[in-house]
């Protein structure tokens, strides 16, 4: 029992607890500052060993006959993982790994490596170096993805999309390069099956370790899939929904291999519930606290500009996110091969509105709520503008240069035993709803870059600056500049700045220096977009009037003023001329 001197009322206790809770929440908010992502890994020699587009490495998978037979029993819903040996040849040096795990991968692109006619075909593979040998790794990597160029006769859509996103600061985009793949079964001859994408696996710890500080790499990694339980929409998440699971067919698939799954799920349910139910200022504050907003807005802009309709926005599919130790969500683009003109679900991924990119009945509630906030919408729109205009992003010159470099690297190694993907062609996937888009042979078809740039600009709602008509006035007068003709189609003009230091729509200017000057008006709208206009100001001399003393003398003129003197002269002239006429 407390001493009488320490007893407090229930109401006072509640007040104290409320204060403690507020302080605790304030501390949490302060601690939840945005986790900085590391970018040093991009220049790390071990990372470049695997992901170097200047060379075409070779990868050979060697199976026993039994392992190869077992691999063929895989289905789209049930993947069998078998043992194989791997040889990786990089710059003429061979690296050997034994007893690695190999399984088939892909969703709609899933196929067995041997068809019904017994012929070898290209299939997708996941390589797990440490599945059967603990801690086995090579150059910092324990898992890789081998993906065939299914539906991409240009051979560049996913690697180029990843390159653009990395250049844009989306450092969580996985790295992708090119590799020649060989298969060997038992004592049979090795068979070359073609050029593949060698993708960094995003479901391993080294992926997180590279991108986050060592004290922030123990969070939870999830993958969003459109599979057995439907689209991966945060608004669908609750504690009872089986779509959140540690299983391949889950809409929200936990990537922690079972470790701490219950904790991870409880956290995800709490985050998703708040993101779905909070509104107004409370929602905005929660998003700022629990989502890496700059990364998220770049992620959305990249999906809309690259035309990634099979990602988070378009199909609620093919994306990942990492919830770090401070409960901040970092969104990760994934499987970005259905881009750059390969179009489905949406009518035309190039012409599609960037602010309404997805399908209306499948647009994630999170996107709708985030882009309803002007600050976030403005940043998103500026991101889309940057993607189609800034160097090294999705601009024609930079993209075409990369594509031609890749084609030069792989063009002599495309023929393979499967007879698949042996010809480079500039066209989207055959199953898409658009066939005319071109990304490197731009003298025919429909130019992807100019089409998308035009679509982006249409949605920016750029302001129109109008500095008014040119002005000519004498020295010493005061004039008003006039920018009231400026306008903004989707918002408001928030600032008017003139190059001579004046501000406002109608500032006053005193003319002093003779001559003509050009003044530039810069207007900024509520989304941060600017436009400029100029006006010419000509200052003329202020000519003096005749001196007043001379005017007075001229006006007095003795008995006559100027008018009288003029009349007298006229009369004299007429009289003289009259006399002369009489003498004729």
Protein Blocks (a to p, Z undefined) as FASTA:
>chain_A
ZZfklgccfklmmmmmmmmmmmmmmmmmmmmpccdddfklmmgmklmmmmcckbccdddd
dddfklmmmmmmpcfklccdddddddddeehiacddehiacddedjklpccfbdfkopac
dddddddfklmmghiaeehiabdcdddfehianopmmmmmmmmmmmnopakbccdddddd
dddehjbccddebjcdddddfkbfklmmmmpcfklmmcccddddddfnopadfklgcfkl
mkbccdfkbmbdcfkgopaklmmmmmmmmmmmmmmmpgcjllmmmmmmmpcfklmmmmmm
mmmmnopaklmklnopaiaddddfkopacdddehilbgghiaghiablmlpcfklmbafk
lgcfklmmmmmpmklmmmmmmmmmmmmmpghiacfklmmmmmmmmmmmmmmmmbcfkopa
kbccddddfkbcbfkbcfklmmgcjdfklmmmmmmmmmnopacddebjaddddehiacdd
dfklgccfkbccfbdcdfkopacjkdcdddfbgcjdddddddddfkopacdddddddddd
ddddddfklmmmmmnnpmacfklmmmmmmmmmmmmmmmmmmmZZ
